[in-house]
């Protein structure tokens, strides 16, 4: 039985949401969950340095209005080139740290670690790759850190590695929500009636 990425509950396969915490496992369950999408992890391709992507512009507007938080992993900085892209990436909030006994404070910024799904992510994203390329290793790391730090949605422009050939559906079935910028904007507008000015 798969384990919920949010609360650790073991759930039977083919259910709409976690039986304990209501974390969605299918798209329709977003309408009845107690969760609200607030923490969005950006993939490296979503560094919108020139502001040319209209959907990323909307996400940035909503983040500056306090509706949500845009976050990134440290892996992003390792992948980037170009001063403008690096500067833009550095302005994106990093994932919170993981809670460490005798080092972290209660009610501090650190979060309890979610599951380390490295093997599951490799199986879903790159089932036939052996060995993995450095880009594939980084893709797994982006998504692993997103889950471990409790992110709600992962946004990417890399549809080949994260979305096509059933990957998006397989990830959702274990509670990992991956969207293109357009998909997340559409979902957030439908769920919360948010509007945009672009």
FIVEX-199799 format. One record per residue: residue number from 1; z, y negated, x negated of N, C-alpha, C in turn. Coordinates in pm, whole numbers. Example, Ala and Ser with C-alpha at 12.3 -4.5 7.8 and 13.67 -1.06 7.14 Angstrom:
{node 1; {780; 569; -1319}; {780; 450; -1230}; {780; 330; -1320}}
{node 2; {708; 225; -1285}; {714; 106; -1367}; {787; -3; -1290}}
END
This chain:
{node 1; {0; 119; -84}; {0; 0; 0}; {0; -124; -88}}
{node 2; {-91; -220; -61}; {-95; -341; -143}; {29; -427; -125}}
{node 3; {63; -498; -231}; {180; -585; -231}; {135; -729; -204}}
{node 4; {208; -799; -116}; {175; -938; -85}; {193; -1024; -209}}
{node 5; {94; -1108; -239}; {102; -1194; -357}; {204; -1306; -340}}
{node 6; {248; -1332; -217}; {346; -1439; -194}; {489; -1389; -190}}
{node 7; {515; -1275; -123}; {654; -1233; -106}; {684; -1093; -161}}
{node 8; {583; -1019; -202}; {606; -886; -259}; {615; -774; -157}}
{node 9; {605; -805; -28}; {610; -703; 77}; {495; -604; 59}}
{node 10; {524; -476; 74}; {419; -374; 74}; {364; -364; 215}}
{node 11; {236; -391; 230}; {171; -392; 360}; {68; -281; 370}}
{node 12; {51; -225; 490}; {-58; -129; 508}; {-192; -200; 491}}
{node 13; {-292; -126; 457}; {-427; -184; 444}; {-479; -225; 581}}
{node 14; {-577; -314; 580}; {-647; -355; 702}; {-558; -424; 805}}
{node 15; {-464; -507; 758}; {-390; -593; 850}; {-433; -736; 825}}
{node 16; {-410; -822; 922}; {-458; -960; 914}; {-372; -1049; 826}}
{node 17; {-240; -1021; 822}; {-148; -1105; 747}; {-29; -1022; 704}}
{node 18; {41; -1071; 603}; {161; -1002; 556}; {262; -990; 669}}
{node 19; {317; -872; 686}; {413; -848; 795}; {541; -928; 777}}
{node 20; {579; -959; 653}; {703; -1033; 630}; {683; -1184; 631}}
{node 21; {588; -1233; 554}; {580; -1379; 534}; {462; -1445; 604}}
{node 22; {372; -1370; 663}; {252; -1417; 734}; {141; -1470; 643}}
{node 23; {146; -1444; 512}; {38; -1489; 424}; {-91; -1422; 469}}
{node 24; {-198; -1500; 491}; {-323; -1444; 545}; {-393; -1348; 448}}
{node 25; {-448; -1241; 507}; {-529; -1145; 433}; {-671; -1140; 488}}
{node 26; {-693; -1209; 600}; {-827; -1230; 656}; {-834; -1375; 702}}
{node 27; {-955; -1429; 708}; {-973; -1570; 739}; {-911; -1615; 870}}
{node 28; {-922; -1534; 974}; {-870; -1573; 1105}; {-717; -1590; 1105}}
{node 29; {-648; -1527; 1010}; {-502; -1536; 1005}; {-452; -1673; 961}}
{node 30; {-541; -1759; 908}; {-499; -1895; 872}; {-454; -1972; 996}}
{node 31; {-503; -1934; 1113}; {-467; -2004; 1236}; {-325; -1976; 1281}}
{node 32; {-266; -1865; 1235}; {-132; -1829; 1283}; {-26; -1817; 1173}}
{node 33; {-63; -1842; 1049}; {34; -1831; 940}; {135; -1945; 942}}
{node 34; {250; -1920; 884}; {350; -2027; 867}; {323; -2109; 742}}
{node 35; {229; -2065; 659}; {194; -2135; 536}; {96; -2249; 563}}
{node 36; {102; -2350; 480}; {6; -2459; 480}; {-57; -2463; 340}}
{node 37; {-186; -2480; 335}; {-253; -2488; 205}; {-221; -2623; 143}}
{node 38; {-150; -2620; 30}; {-112; -2744; -38}; {-149; -2743; -186}}
{node 39; {-131; -2630; -253}; {-158; -2624; -397}; {-291; -2555; -421}}
{node 40; {-386; -2633; -473}; {-521; -2583; -496}; {-548; -2583; -646}}
{node 41; {-586; -2465; -696}; {-621; -2451; -838}; {-771; -2473; -853}}
{node 42; {-809; -2552; -952}; {-950; -2578; -978}; {-998; -2494; -1096}}
{node 43; {-1116; -2436; -1081}; {-1183; -2367; -1190}; {-1246; -2473; -1281}}
{node 44; {-1281; -2433; -1401}; {-1334; -2527; -1500}; {-1457; -2602; -1451}}
{node 45; {-1545; -2534; -1380}; {-1666; -2598; -1331}; {-1640; -2709; -1231}}
{node 46; {-1518; -2717; -1180}; {-1481; -2818; -1079}; {-1424; -2945; -1141}}
{node 47; {-1440; -2962; -1272}; {-1401; -3088; -1333}; {-1511; -3189; -1298}}
{node 48; {-1482; -3276; -1208}; {-1578; -3367; -1147}; {-1578; -3501; -1221}}
{node 49; {-1610; -3495; -1350}; {-1595; -3613; -1437}; {-1679; -3732; -1391}}
{node 50; {-1798; -3707; -1340}; {-1885; -3817; -1299}; {-1874; -3847; -1150}}
{node 51; {-1790; -3772; -1078}; {-1771; -3796; -936}; {-1894; -3770; -852}}
{node 52; {-1981; -3679; -896}; {-2107; -3656; -826}; {-2099; -3547; -719}}
{node 53; {-1992; -3467; -717}; {-1981; -3362; -618}; {-1905; -3417; -498}}
{node 54; {-1972; -3430; -384}; {-1911; -3493; -267}; {-1789; -3418; -217}}
{node 55; {-1789; -3285; -227}; {-1676; -3208; -177}; {-1556; -3218; -271}}
{node 56; {-1580; -3218; -399}; {-1471; -3239; -494}; {-1416; -3381; -482}}
{node 57; {-1504; -3476; -452}; {-1457; -3614; -427}; {-1360; -3618; -310}}
{node 58; {-1389; -3542; -205}; {-1301; -3538; -88}; {-1167; -3475; -126}}
{node 59; {-1171; -3363; -200}; {-1046; -3301; -244}; {-962; -3400; -325}}
{node 60; {-1027; -3475; -413}; {-956; -3573; -494}; {-897; -3684; -406}}
{node 61; {-970; -3727; -303}; {-917; -3827; -209}; {-791; -3774; -141}}
{node 62; {-799; -3651; -93}; {-685; -3592; -23}; {-566; -3574; -116}}
{node 63; {-595; -3541; -241}; {-485; -3528; -339}; {-421; -3664; -363}}
{node 64; {-502; -3768; -378}; {-444; -3902; -402}; {-371; -3954; -279}}
{node 65; {-404; -3903; -160}; {-334; -3941; -37}; {-210; -3856; -12}}
{node 66; {-185; -3757; -99}; {-66; -3675; -87}; {-78; -3556; 6}}
{node 67; {-198; -3527; 54}; {-216; -3412; 143}; {-204; -3280; 69}}
{node 68; {-243; -3279; -57}; {-243; -3157; -136}; {-228; -3190; -283}}
{node 69; {-211; -3085; -364}; {-203; -3100; -509}; {-319; -3024; -572}}
{node 70; {-389; -3088; -662}; {-491; -3020; -741}; {-428; -2982; -874}}
{node 71; {-448; -2857; -914}; {-387; -2808; -1037}; {-489; -2732; -1120}}
{node 72; {-453; -2713; -1246}; {-540; -2640; -1338}; {-456; -2554; -1430}}
{node 73; {-521; -2455; -1489}; {-454; -2376; -1592}; {-483; -2438; -1729}}
{node 74; {-404; -2402; -1827}; {-429; -2450; -1963}; {-559; -2394; -2019}}
{node 75; {-606; -2283; -1964}; {-732; -2223; -2009}; {-847; -2322; -1992}}
{node 76; {-839; -2406; -1890}; {-946; -2501; -1863}; {-975; -2587; -1985}}
{node 77; {-872; -2636; -2051}; {-894; -2725; -2166}; {-960; -2652; -2282}}
{node 78; {-937; -2522; -2293}; {-999; -2444; -2399}; {-1149; -2426; -2376}}
{node 79; {-1192; -2434; -2252}; {-1332; -2409; -2218}; {-1419; -2534; -2219}}
{node 80; {-1357; -2651; -2212}; {-1433; -2774; -2192}; {-1485; -2836; -2321}}
{node 81; {-1598; -2901; -2306}; {-1652; -2986; -2413}; {-1690; -3119; -2349}}
{node 82; {-1702; -3220; -2430}; {-1738; -3352; -2380}; {-1615; -3434; -2347}}
{node 83; {-1608; -3552; -2405}; {-1490; -3636; -2390}; {-1456; -3667; -2244}}
{node 84; {-1556; -3699; -2163}; {-1530; -3737; -2024}; {-1472; -3620; -1946}}
{node 85; {-1525; -3501; -1967}; {-1475; -3382; -1894}; {-1334; -3346; -1939}}
{node 86; {-1309; -3355; -2069}; {-1174; -3323; -2120}; {-1073; -3424; -2066}}
{node 87; {-1108; -3551; -2068}; {-1019; -3656; -2018}; {-989; -3634; -1870}}
{node 88; {-1093; -3603; -1791}; {-1074; -3578; -1648}; {-984; -3456; -1629}}
{node 89; {-1007; -3349; -1704}; {-925; -3227; -1691}; {-780; -3255; -1726}}
{node 90; {-757; -3336; -1828}; {-620; -3368; -1866}; {-547; -3447; -1758}}
{node 91; {-623; -3515; -1672}; {-560; -3591; -1564}; {-522; -3502; -1445}}
{node 92; {-570; -3378; -1444}; {-537; -3284; -1338}; {-403; -3220; -1372}}
{node 93; {-316; -3214; -1276}; {-183; -3155; -1295}; {-196; -3009; -1340}}
{node 94; {-113; -2968; -1436}; {-113; -2828; -1478}; {-30; -2746; -1380}}
{node 95; {-57; -2615; -1379}; {26; -2526; -1298}; {172; -2543; -1339}}
{node 96; {264; -2524; -1245}; {405; -2531; -1284}; {439; -2419; -1380}}
{node 97; {547; -2439; -1456}; {593; -2335; -1545}; {658; -2223; -1467}}
{node 98; {670; -2107; -1531}; {736; -1993; -1468}; {885; -2000; -1498}}
{node 99; {966; -1966; -1399}; {1111; -1973; -1411}; {1161; -1879; -1520}}
{node 100; {1244; -1931; -1610}; {1300; -1853; -1720}; {1452; -1862; -1710}}
{node 101; {1517; -1746; -1704}; {1663; -1744; -1699}; {1723; -1815; -1820}}
{node 102; {1828; -1889; -1798}; {1900; -1964; -1901}; {1818; -2078; -1961}}
{node 103; {1699; -2106; -1904}; {1620; -2218; -1953}; {1578; -2310; -1838}}
{node 104; {1539; -2251; -1725}; {1496; -2329; -1609}; {1615; -2370; -1524}}
{node 105; {1597; -2476; -1447}; {1702; -2525; -1359}; {1668; -2490; -1214}}
{node 106; {1771; -2455; -1136}; {1750; -2437; -993}; {1703; -2569; -934}}
{node 107; {1611; -2563; -841}; {1549; -2681; -780}; {1470; -2764; -881}}
{node 108; {1439; -2706; -997}; {1356; -2774; -1095}; {1209; -2747; -1068}}
{node 109; {1121; -2788; -1158}; {978; -2775; -1134}; {922; -2633; -1155}}
{node 110; {998; -2545; -1221}; {948; -2411; -1250}; {950; -2325; -1124}}
{node 111; {857; -2229; -1118}; {845; -2141; -1002}; {872; -1997; -1044}}
{node 112; {919; -1916; -949}; {934; -1774; -974}; {796; -1713; -987}}
{node 113; {780; -1624; -1081}; {649; -1567; -1108}; {605; -1475; -997}}
{node 114; {478; -1490; -959}; {416; -1395; -869}; {369; -1275; -949}}
{node 115; {304; -1182; -886}; {261; -1061; -956}; {155; -1090; -1061}}
{node 116; {153; -1008; -1164}; {50; -1016; -1268}; {-58; -918; -1230}}
{node 117; {-165; -967; -1171}; {-270; -881; -1117}; {-390; -867; -1211}}
{node 118; {-366; -877; -1338}; {-474; -875; -1436}; {-569; -755; -1416}}
{node 119; {-514; -635; -1399}; {-599; -516; -1384}; {-676; -517; -1253}}
{node 120; {-610; -560; -1145}; {-679; -569; -1016}; {-792; -672; -1022}}
{node 121; {-765; -784; -1086}; {-867; -888; -1097}; {-987; -840; -1178}}
{node 122; {-961; -770; -1285}; {-1071; -716; -1366}; {-1154; -618; -1283}}
{node 123; {-1086; -531; -1208}; {-1156; -431; -1127}; {-1244; -498; -1021}}
{node 124; {-1194; -605; -959}; {-1269; -673; -853}; {-1380; -760; -910}}
{node 125; {-1350; -838; -1012}; {-1447; -935; -1063}; {-1553; -872; -1153}}
{node 126; {-1512; -783; -1241}; {-1603; -731; -1343}; {-1589; -579; -1357}}
{node 127; {-1621; -505; -1253}; {-1595; -360; -1254}; {-1673; -282; -1357}}
{node 128; {-1788; -332; -1398}; {-1870; -255; -1492}; {-1875; -315; -1633}}
{node 129; {-1812; -429; -1653}; {-1817; -495; -1784}; {-1724; -424; -1882}}
{node 130; {-1780; -387; -1995}; {-1698; -325; -2099}; {-1769; -339; -2233}}
{node 131; {-1720; -424; -2320}; {-1601; -507; -2307}; {-1631; -634; -2226}}
{node 132; {-1525; -704; -2192}; {-1540; -831; -2122}; {-1586; -938; -2220}}
{node 133; {-1667; -1031; -2172}; {-1703; -1148; -2253}; {-1585; -1245; -2253}}
{node 134; {-1588; -1342; -2341}; {-1479; -1441; -2343}; {-1475; -1520; -2212}}
{node 135; {-1591; -1549; -2153}; {-1593; -1620; -2024}; {-1530; -1536; -1914}}
{node 136; {-1555; -1406; -1915}; {-1495; -1318; -1814}; {-1344; -1310; -1831}}
{node 137; {-1299; -1302; -1956}; {-1154; -1302; -1982}; {-1092; -1431; -1929}}
{node 138; {-1158; -1544; -1952}; {-1107; -1672; -1903}; {-1105; -1679; -1750}}
{node 139; {-1209; -1624; -1685}; {-1211; -1622; -1539}; {-1091; -1545; -1484}}
{node 140; {-1063; -1430; -1542}; {-948; -1350; -1499}; {-819; -1428; -1522}}
{node 141; {-811; -1496; -1636}; {-689; -1571; -1668}; {-667; -1688; -1572}}
{node 142; {-774; -1759; -1537}; {-763; -1868; -1438}; {-702; -1816; -1309}}
{node 143; {-757; -1706; -1259}; {-712; -1652; -1131}; {-573; -1590; -1142}}
{node 144; {-544; -1524; -1253}; {-412; -1464; -1274}; {-303; -1571; -1272}}
{node 145; {-326; -1681; -1343}; {-227; -1790; -1347}; {-213; -1858; -1212}}
{node 146; {-322; -1869; -1140}; {-318; -1925; -1004}; {-223; -1842; -918}}
{node 147; {-235; -1709; -924}; {-149; -1621; -844}; {-6; -1625; -894}}
{node 148; {13; -1614; -1026}; {149; -1609; -1080}; {229; -1735; -1052}}
{node 149; {163; -1850; -1043}; {235; -1974; -1018}; {236; -2013; -871}}
{node 150; {190; -1923; -784}; {202; -1944; -640}; {102; -2037; -577}}
{node 151; {-17; -2051; -638}; {-119; -2136; -578}; {-165; -2083; -443}}
{node 152; {-213; -2172; -359}; {-257; -2133; -224}; {-406; -2102; -217}}
{node 153; {-488; -2180; -285}; {-633; -2159; -282}; {-690; -2190; -419}}
{node 154; {-791; -2114; -458}; {-860; -2133; -585}; {-1000; -2181; -552}}
{node 155; {-1043; -2291; -613}; {-1173; -2351; -583}; {-1262; -2341; -706}}
{node 156; {-1383; -2292; -684}; {-1477; -2269; -793}; {-1620; -2301; -751}}
{node 157; {-1700; -2338; -848}; {-1845; -2349; -830}; {-1916; -2227; -888}}
{node 158; {-1841; -2137; -948}; {-1895; -2017; -1012}; {-1901; -1904; -909}}
{node 159; {-2002; -1910; -822}; {-2009; -1811; -715}; {-2043; -1672; -769}}
{node 160; {-2116; -1663; -879}; {-2154; -1532; -933}; {-2032; -1451; -975}}
{node 161; {-1934; -1513; -1036}; {-1819; -1438; -1087}; {-1706; -1424; -986}}
{node 162; {-1696; -1513; -888}; {-1581; -1511; -799}; {-1612; -1481; -652}}
{node 163; {-1737; -1495; -609}; {-1765; -1490; -466}; {-1867; -1383; -426}}
{node 164; {-1979; -1376; -494}; {-2086; -1286; -452}; {-2049; -1138; -467}}
{node 165; {-2133; -1053; -410}; {-2120; -907; -415}; {-1982; -860; -367}}
{node 166; {-1931; -925; -262}; {-1808; -881; -199}; {-1680; -922; -270}}
{node 167; {-1692; -999; -378}; {-1571; -1037; -453}; {-1477; -1123; -371}}
{node 168; {-1530; -1223; -302}; {-1446; -1313; -223}; {-1369; -1235; -117}}
{node 169; {-1435; -1141; -51}; {-1370; -1060; 53}; {-1265; -967; -8}}
{node 170; {-1298; -904; -120}; {-1202; -813; -186}; {-1079; -889; -234}}
{node 171; {-1097; -1010; -285}; {-983; -1091; -329}; {-898; -1133; -209}}
{node 172; {-961; -1174; -100}; {-886; -1214; 20}; {-805; -1097; 74}}
{node 173; {-858; -977; 64}; {-787; -859; 116}; {-656; -833; 44}}
{node 174; {-642; -886; -79}; {-514; -874; -149}; {-440; -1008; -152}}
{node 175; {-489; -1103; -72}; {-418; -1229; -55}; {-456; -1340; -150}}
{node 176; {-568; -1325; -222}; {-613; -1429; -314}; {-732; -1500; -251}}
{node 177; {-714; -1628; -222}; {-815; -1705; -150}; {-897; -1789; -246}}
{node 178; {-1026; -1756; -255}; {-1121; -1824; -342}; {-1228; -1889; -255}}
{node 179; {-1254; -2017; -280}; {-1349; -2092; -200}; {-1439; -2176; -290}}
{node 180; {-1557; -2208; -240}; {-1637; -2315; -301}; {-1576; -2446; -252}}
{node 181; {-1608; -2558; -316}; {-1555; -2686; -266}; {-1592; -2712; -119}}
{node 182; {-1714; -2682; -81}; {-1756; -2704; 58}; {-1675; -2616; 153}}
{node 183; {-1652; -2490; 116}; {-1576; -2399; 202}; {-1432; -2446; 222}}
{node 184; {-1367; -2492; 116}; {-1227; -2534; 131}; {-1218; -2662; 214}}
{node 185; {-1313; -2752; 197}; {-1314; -2875; 278}; {-1330; -2840; 425}}
{node 186; {-1423; -2751; 456}; {-1445; -2709; 595}; {-1320; -2646; 653}}
{node 187; {-1256; -2556; 577}; {-1135; -2491; 624}; {-1022; -2591; 649}}
{node 188; {-998; -2679; 554}; {-890; -2776; 568}; {-913; -2872; 685}}
{node 189; {-1037; -2912; 705}; {-1067; -3000; 818}; {-1043; -2927; 950}}
{node 190; {-1082; -2799; 955}; {-1064; -2722; 1079}; {-917; -2690; 1105}}
{node 191; {-842; -2659; 1001}; {-701; -2622; 1018}; {-611; -2742; 1049}}
{node 192; {-633; -2853; 978}; {-538; -2963; 982}; {-595; -3093; 1037}}
{node 193; {-722; -3091; 1079}; {-788; -3210; 1132}; {-791; -3326; 1032}}
{node 194; {-796; -3293; 904}; {-807; -3397; 803}; {-946; -3458; 809}}
{node 195; {-955; -3583; 774}; {-1085; -3652; 772}; {-1110; -3706; 632}}
{node 196; {-1232; -3749; 610}; {-1267; -3804; 478}; {-1349; -3929; 498}}
{node 197; {-1359; -4009; 392}; {-1430; -4137; 401}; {-1561; -4138; 326}}
{node 198; {-1606; -4021; 274}; {-1734; -4022; 203}; {-1850; -3991; 293}}
END
